[in-house]
Amino acid sequence: MRIGELLVEQRKLRQSELTRALADKPADKRLCSFLITKGLVDFDDAARALGEQKRVACALSKHLVGRDPLLSKLLPAELGRSSCALPIGRSSNGNVIVCVREPAPALLAALERAIKAPITMVITPATRLEMLVREAYGDAPVDEFDIDFSSAVDDNPIVAPPPKPAPAPAPSRPARAQTGPVAPPTPPVPDMTALDPESVRLALTDLDDARVDKDFSQSGQIPVPAGPAVAAPAISRTAKKAANTDPKATRRMSVEMMQVGLEHATTREAATDLVLAYVATRWISALVLAIRDKTAIGYRGHGVIAPESLSIPIGAPSTVQHAIDSRFVSMQIASGPAQDAITHALEGAEHPIAAPIRVNGQPVAVLVVGDPIDGESKLEEAAADLAVLAESLGAAYQRILSR
């Protein structure tokens, strides 16, 4: 299925928008990149659709922002530029994860020869990958050709074709002639070891091991199973903090990298999830509350269960209320049901901090975080960081809404 038809089928794009985009798209522009640039499709939705079309894992916005820049040195600059490929991380099995715009067997072989290590090739829309490749490897000389590795792309470019079966022994008696049509061979399924087993879409999550705290409540797309709820095993706050002392957790996304990602976010959902990806490296838990009339309602979360179930009256005393009223970061803790609800939602946070997210000067949401991973000594620093995050997210919201 063509990528535009797949996006329409997934209800990420209207048929009328696809028809108009196909008519307006320049000949040298890829469709997904054109749709993203026009604000018709979210970057992550396009990435997932490409992954589903090509039957490979995809790199989402948070994976590109959270990439390891040092890994780009594994690939010669000429090959990186000519094939539009960029190493971005390592999978849990040690493979080098290389992001490409067009997966193909020939490209996989070339990457493995150059890097001299097993490769997990993933796909992402060209619009952002091309920019990252230029940042990593510079502009191509005028005499450098763009190598086309896609000529041999089949339905499943990453997985090698299955070996030919051994010839069957001759039957002892004549076989009955087959009267019906011969079914085509079933193509091999993609290697799913690099993907999250709980994900229903082909979306890369191995980078989360080193860069982004795995918290599926951020996506807002996790199906709720029917039937009685099963309580998850309790994890103490001490255990959570100890888990975050792992050396992998110390390699953090910078504020600058997060802000660059926000500049390319095309929806409020993508911008919010990107900020929460950064938040996951600094705080044990966090919430984004959307202001609706006189209530702050859970919208996205990190380290919390069912953020959408939280509803805080703005008029009731709480850290959130003080942040909204003061229009600034607040560490003030109040007494009452609203504050208790916030503390409970943030897994018993002892030092919650809230910052208003403003659009055109008016608070439209609140970013509230629990305790810093690094402990109480980092509270002042955490408050300063939170102010920057809320301001950056508000600016992204304003840009997206004003298009």
N, C-alpha and C positions, 0 to 999 in steps of 0.2 A: 504494500500500500504506500502511496506517495505521502510525504511528510505533511503536506497541507491537508490532505484528506484525513490523515490520522488525527491531526489537531482538531478538525471539525468533528470527527467521530467522538473524540474525548471531550467535546464541548468546551474546548479552550479557545475556539475561534468560530465565528459565524461564517456560513457559506458565502454570504454577501461580502464579508471582509476579505475572505480568501480570493474571491473572484476579482475584487478591486486591486488587491495586492499583487496578484499575478499580472494584471494589466500595467501596473505602475512600476513594478520591480525592474531595476536595471539588469541588463543581461549578465553582468559580471558580479552580481550580488546574490548570495545564497538566500533562499526563501526564509529560513528561520531567523537569520541575522536581520533581514529586512523587516520582518514582523516584529522583532524585538525592538529595533530602532524606532519603528513607528508607534511603539507602545501597545500593539495589538495582542501580544503574547508575552507572558512572563518568562524570564530567562530560564528558571528552573523547569517550568512546564515544557518549554522547548527542548531542554536537555533530556528530560524524561521521555519525550516523544521520539527524539532521535535514538535514544538507547533502545526503546521498544522496537523502532523500525529496523535498526541494524542488529538487534539482538545482542547487545553488549551493555556493559555497565556505563553509567553516565556520571560525569562530574558536575555537581551542583555549584551554585554561586559560593556557598560557604567553603567548599573544598578548594576552589580557586583562590579565595581570599586566604585560606589557611594553609596554602601550599608551603613546602620547604624550598625557599629560593636557592639554597646551596645545591640542590639536586640537579638544577639546570646544567651544571658543569659536567654532568655525566655524559651529555650528548654534545657532539661537535656542533659548533654554531651553524655551519653550512647545512648540515642535515636538519637541524632544528628549524631553520628558516625555510628550507626548500620543501620540507614535508609538513610544516606547521605543526610541530610536535613539541611537547614540553613535559619533562618529568616533574611531577608535583608531590610525590610522596611514596611511601612504601606500604604494601599491604601486610596483613597480619602473618602471612606466610613468607615474607621477605622479598616478594616480587617488587620490582620498581614499577610504580604506577605512572604511565605516560599518557598524557591527555592529547588527543588528536581531533581533527575536525572531520576526517574521513578514514575510518579503519579499513585496513586491507591486509591480506596475508603477506604481500610483498613488503609492506611497510613494517609489519611486525618483525619479519625476518631481518630487515635492515636495522631496526632499532636494537634487536638482540645482538646483532653483530657489533654494533657501535658501542653499546653499553656493556657487553660481555656479561650479561646477567639475565635471568628470567624476567619477562615483561608482562605486566597486566595492562593492556591497552584499553582506554576508556574514551568516550566521546563527549564533546561539549559543543555548543554553538560557536561558530567561527568568530562572531562579532567581538567577543572578549578574549578568546584564545589568541587571535592574531595580534592583539595589542600586547598581551603578555609575552608572546614570542618575540616581538620587536623589543620589548623592554629587556628581555634576557639575552638576546643574541644580536641586537642592533639591526639596522636596515641592511638589506641585501645589496651587494655590489650590482652595478648595472649589467654585468655579464653573467650573473648567477641565475640559473633557470629554476623555475618552480617544478619540482619533480611530481609527476602524477602517478601515485601508487594505487589509485582506485580502479584501474582497468580490470583487475581480476577480482573485484568485490563480488561475493555471492550472497546468498541469503543469510549466511552466518560466517562473517569474515574472520572471526577470531579463532574459531575452533577448526582444527585440521579435519579434513574429510576422513570418514571412517575407513579402516583398512578393508580391502576387498575380501569377502568371505571365501573360505576354502571351498573348492568344488565339492558338491555333495556326491556321495557314493552312488554308483549306478543302481537304479531300482531293480529289484528281482523280477518285477513284472512291469509291463508297459503302464506308464502313468496316464491317467484320464486327462483328456484334453481340457484346457481351461476355456470356459465359454464366456465368462464375464470380463470386464476391462481390468487391466493390470494396474493395481494401485501404485502410485509413485513412491519411491523410498522416502521414509521420514527423515528429515534433516536432523543432525545431531543437536542436542540442546546445548546452550552456552554453559561455560563453566561458572557455577554459581558460588564458588568458594570465596570469591572476593566481595560478595554481596551480603547484606544483612538478611538473615533468614526470615525476619519478621516483615520485611518489606514486600509489598505486592508488586511494586514496579522495579525495573532495572535501574537502581540508583546506588552509586558507590557510597559506601559508608566506612570503608577501612581507614580512611583518613581520620575519622572521628577518634580512633584509638590514640592518635598522637596530637590532634589539633583541636577537635571539637568534641565536647562532652556529649555522649550519646543521650539524647533526650527527645524521644519521639513525640512528646506532647507539644513540641515547638511547631510541628507541621500542621496541626489542626486537621489532619487527614487520617488519623488512626481509627479504624472501625471499632466500635464498642461491641463486644460479643454479647449475644443474647444469653439469658439465664442468670442465675444468682452470681453475684460478684465473689471472686476468690481473693482473700486478703493476701497481699504480698508479704514476704518475710520482712520484719522490721529491721532497719539498719540504723544503728546509733549514729549520732552526730560525730562522735569521736572516730568511728569507723569511716565516715564519709571524708573527714579531714585527712585521715591517714591515707585513704585511697588517692587523694589528690597530691600526695607527696611523691608519687611515682615520677621518675625522671622524665617520662614522656609528657607529663602534665606541665612541666616547667617551660616547654617550648610554646610560647604563647603568641597568638595573633596580636599585632600591634594596633594601636588606635589608628595610626596612619593607614594601615592596610584595610582596616574596617571602613574608614572614611572613603577610600578609593572605591571599595565595593558599593558603598551607598550611592556614589555618583552614577553608577550604572544600574541601580535598582529601578525597575519599571512599575512595581506595584508596592503598596504599603505592606502587604504580606511579606514580600521578599526583603524589603528594608528592615522590617521588624525581626525577621528570622536571622538576618545577618548580624544585627546588634546583639541578639541573644546568643549567637555563636561566640561572640567576643565575651559576653557576660559569663558564659559557661567556663571560661578560663580564669575568672577572677572571683566569682561568688558561688557559694554552695547552692543557692536557689534564687529565683527571680520571677517577677510577674510584669506583664504589660497590661494595664487596666485601661479600657476605653471609657471615656466619659460620655454618658448618655443621660441628658437632662440632669437629674439630681443624684445619679448613681454612677459609680465606677465599676465596670463589669470586666471580668477576666477575659482576655483576648489571646494572649500567648504566654507561655511559661517555660522555665528551665528548672529542673529539679523539683517540680511540683506535680501533683496528681489532679487531673481534670481542672485546669485553670479556668475554663469557661463556666464552672459552677460557682465561682466566687462573685459576690455582689456586695459592694460596700457603699452605704449611704454617704454621700459627700458631706452632708451636714453633721454627721456623727464624729466625735473627736477621734482622730487617728493620725498617724504619720502621713498618710495619703492626704487627708483633709488639710493639714498644715502646709504640705507642699503645694497643693492647689491654691490655697488662700495667699500664700507668700510668693507664689510663682518662682520658687527657688528650691534648691535641694534642702530637704529636711531630715534631721536625725531625731526629731522630737517624738517621744513615745507617750501616748495618752493611755487613759484607762477607759475601758468600756468594751462592749461587744464588737464594735468595728475593729478596734485594735487587736482584740483576741482573734478575730477571724483572719486578719492579715498574718499574725504570728503563726497561727495554725497552718495556713496555706503555705507559708514559707518554711515548713518543717521545723517549727519551734525556734525561729531566728531570735537571737537575743539583742541584736543591734540592727533592726531594719532601717534602710535609708530609702527615701522616695524623692523623685525629681519629676517635675511636670514636663510634658512634651507639648510644645506650643507651636501653633500654626497661625500666622498673622497676629502674633502676640497673645492669642487665647489658648489656654490649656485644652487639649483635645484628648489627652491620654496621660497616664502616669507610669513611669518606670520605677518599680520598687524592688530592691534587692535584699537578700538575707545577709548572713554573716560572710565576711571575706574568707576565701580559702586560706590566706596567709595569716589569719588571726586578728585579734582586736587591735594590735599595734598598727594595723594598716587602715584603720577606720577613716582617718582624715584624708588619706590618699584615695581611699575608695570613694569618698564623697566627692572629691574633685573630679575623679574619673567619671562618676555617674553624671555630673553636670555636663561634661563634654559629650557623653553618649546621648543624653536627652536632647541637647541642642542639635547635635548632628542628625538624630532621627527626626526631630521636628523640621529641620531644613529639608530633609529628604521627602517627608510627607508633603511639605508645601510645594516643592518642585513637582512632585508627581500629580498633585491635585490641580496645579495651575496649567497643566498641559492642555 
